[in-house]
Amino acid sequence: MSASEGFASIYREALPVLLISLVGSLFSGLVLEIVISQADTFPGLLVAVPVFLATRGNVYGALGGRIASGLHQGLIEPRFQRDERLLNAVLASFTIAISMSIVIATLSWAALALLGWESASLPEFVAILLVAGVLTSVVLILGLLVVIFAGYKRGYDPDNLVGPIVTTLGDVFGMSFLLLATILVEAIG
């Protein structure tokens, strides 16, 4: 494949996914506007939002990279079946993401306390980020597997799909589940 053919292939595969990502990011911004309205109920929550979203991208971007590499190397089959490599990668990513949700909640709360700024309680921060983290992780894992496997079977390079998929699913569902978690914690509290 020539350099221009490679460029055209990457462009053809990535452009539609990037356009979907753009729409997803716009939706996430709209949800953020609603989350901002919850700032009175849970002061300081917005401090955790960028860290929460970035962590989802980092953890599940790495998982997507592992899946893509496994597909390229023939170590992972693009179908839903029991595969120890894939299962271990998914479980490790899920565990890291959930652990990081608790760390993010704790560090956000601590930073606000050190600065003397008003904040929600530590249990509220942990509950919100834990609920949002679990729900977002489930969607990201399933979304990554479905889109990467389907794309690979159709001849798409999974490396061109991972970044936009993780970004879009992480932002859309991360913000949506943060909003849902604030509603749940407010209703319980």
N, C-alpha and C positions, 0 to 999 in steps of 0.2 A: 504494500500500500504506500503510495507516495505521500509526501507531506501535505499536499493540498487535499488529497482524499481523506487523510486522517483528520485534518482540520474540519472538512465538511461533515464527516461522520460525527465528530464531537459536537459540532454546532447543531446538527440535525437532532441528535439525541438529547442534548442539554437544553436547548431553547424552550421546548414545550414545558419541561419540568420547571425551568426557571420562571416562566410566565405564571404557572400555577403557584409557585412559591411567592411571587409578588402579590398575587391576590390573597393568599393565605396570610402574608405579613400585614397587609392592609386590614384584614379581618382582626388580626391580633391587636392591632392598634386601636381598633374600635372597642374591643373587649377591655383593653387597658384603660380606656376612658371610664368604663363602668367600674373597674377595680379601683380607680382613683377615688371614686365616690365612696368606696368602703374605707378610705383612709381615716375618716372620723371614727369609725367603729374599731379599726385595728391600726392605730397610728404606727408609723415606721415600716409598715408592710412593703411599701414601695422600694425600700432599701434592698430587700431580698430579691425583688423581681429580676433584675439583670443577672445576678449571680445564679439564680435558679434556672433561668433560660439558658445561660451559657453552659452550665454544668450538664444539662440535658444534651446540648449539642456536642460537648466534648465526649461524654460517656458513650452516647449512641452513635456518634460519628466514628468512634473507634470500633464499636461493634459492627457497624456497616462496612468498615474497612476490612475487618476480619472475615466477614461473610463474603465480600467481593473477592478477597484473596483466595479464600477457600474454594470458591466457584472457579476462579481462573486456574487454580492448581489441580482441580478435580478432586479435592478433598471433601467438598460438600456438594451434595446433589441438590438441584433447585426444586425440591419438593418437601412437603411436610411429612417427615418420617423421623423416627428416633435416630438421632445422630449425636454421639457423645461429644464430639468437638463443638458442634453448634449449641447443644444444650449447656455445656460448660461455659461457653462464651456468653450466652444469654443470661444464665444464672449469675455469673460474675458481674456483668453489666448492671443487672437489676439490683444486686446487693450493693454495689458501689453507689448507684444512683439514689437508692433509698437512704443509705448511710449519709451521703452528702446532703440530702434534704434536711436531716437532723442537724448536721454540722452548720449548714447555711442558716437555719433558724436560730441556732444558739449563737453563732457569731454575729448575726444581724442584731439580735436582741442585746448582746454584750456591747457591740459598737455603739448602739443608741444609748445604752446605760452609761458608758464611759463618757460620751459627749454630753450627757445630762439632758438628752432629748426625750420627749414623751414617746412611749412605745406600748404596744400591746404586751400582754404578759408572755413569759417564756412558754408556758403550756399552749397558749393560743398560737404563737408562732410555730411551734413544733407541730401541732395538730394541722394547721393550714398547709404547711409545706410537706408534711408527711402524706396527707390525703392527696394533695395535688401531685406529689412525686410518684406515689404508687399508681394512680390512674394514668398519668402521663407516660410512665414507664411501660405499662401494659400496651397502650396504644402505639408507642414508638416501636416496641419489639414486634408487635403484629404487623404494623404498617411497613416497617423495614423489610420483614420477611416476605410479605405479600408482594410489594412493589418490586423488590430486587429479584425475587424468583420469577415473577411474571415478566419483568423486563429482560432478564437473562434468557428466558425461554424464547423470547421474541427477537433475540439477537442484539439487545442493547448491552453496552458495557456497564456493569454495575457501578464502576468507579464514577461514571458520569451521573449516576442517580443518587448516590449516598448523600452527598452534601445538601442538595436541595430538599430531599425527602426529610432528612433529619431536621433541617432548619424549619421547614414548613410545618411538619407535624409537631415538632417541639414547641414552636411559637404558638400555633393555633390551639393545640390541646393544652399546652402549659398554661397559657393565659386563661383559657376556658375553665380548666380544672382549678386554677387558683381562685377564680371567681366562685365556682361551685363550693370549694372548700371554705371560703369566707362565709358563704351563706349557711353552710352546714354548721360551722363552728359558732356563728352568731345564733343560730336556732337552738343549738344545744346549750350554749352558755347563757 
